[in-house]
Amino acid sequence: MTNILVFSTHPDDAEFSIGGTILKHSKKYKITIVILTNGEAAKNGDKFIRKKEAMYLTEINQNIKVKFLNFKDGFVNSNSKYQLNKIIEIIRKLRPSIIISPYWKDSHPDHREASKLIKCARYKASINILEKLGNPFFCKFIYFYSLELINDSNKIYIDISEYLEMKKELVNNFNSQLCKEKEYEYTYINNHILNKIISKDIYCGTLINTIAAEELLIENYIKIDNLFSII
């Protein structure tokens, strides 16, 4: 079982977008990051290097586990029964309190397809079908993330001010994607992505009057017991 189940389409997606949230919550909760593909379609870094980089979090924090589903990069497909069943099986096995998924309007097509898969799997995991995939389980809470600013309502912001420097170290661990040495092919990622990540986190921080924050989206409205439960 796990408290928070994070789905990442590629190695580094979750860390780049919500690395601070993962680090912050791992102090108290067990987190499993499920990576759908090995990122082998990237211009730099083969699947072995990228998988090794993705395991870094497990080396520095015993509350974090990483699992790979080994879907083919570039072919995440919301109509794939195989991919859907793998995600249903994961949800039923780990029985998370919270699922965090890529955003369904993300600019990357694989991220959009992953989001559709996860939303469908969350529902189908809860009903009495596909018994061979485990006992039905419903995860009540699901949140969505993106590396882009989310232009939608029902957003929440996680204060990661104390974890911003740790997040920078985490992002820099993905050296195959960020390295600018001659043997690496020039990409938008290795020239601009770090600035984009930090700029977004600082901007989101200004929205809640703190140094840095990460944004998550919920589909429905937030229910609270009393006004004092809001920071």
Stockholm file with secondary structure:
# STOCKHOLM 1.0

chainA/1-231         MTNILVFSTHPDDAEFSIGGTILKHSKKYKITIVILTNGEAAKNGDKFIRKKEAMYLTEINQNIKVKFLNFKDGFVNSNSKYQLNKIIEIIRKLRPSIIISPYWKDSHPDHREASKLIKCARYKASINILEKLGNPFFCKFIYFYSLELINDSNKIYIDISEYLEMKKELVNNFNSQLCKEKEYEYTYINNHILNKIISKDIYCGTLINTIAAEELLIENYIKIDNLFSII
#=GR chainA/1-231 SS CCSEEEEESSTTHHHHHHHHHHHHHTTTSCEEEEEEECCTTSSSCCHHHHHHHHTHHHHHCTTEEEEEEEECTTCCCTTCHHHHHHHHHHHHHHCCSEEEEECTTCSSHHHHHHHHHHHHHHHHTTSSCCGGGCSCCCCCEEEEECSSCCCSSSEEEEECGGGHHHHHHHHHTCHHHHCCSTTSCCCHHHHHHHHHHHHHHHHHHHHTTSSCEEEEECSSCCCCSSGGGCC
#=GC SS_cons         CCSEEEEESSTTHHHHHHHHHHHHHTTTSCEEEEEEECCTTSSSCCHHHHHHHHTHHHHHCTTEEEEEEEECTTCCCTTCHHHHHHHHHHHHHHCCSEEEEECTTCSSHHHHHHHHHHHHHHHHTTSSCCGGGCSCCCCCEEEEECSSCCCSSSEEEEECGGGHHHHHHHHHTCHHHHCCSTTSCCCHHHHHHHHHHHHHHHHHHHHTTSSCEEEEECSSCCCCSSGGGCC
//
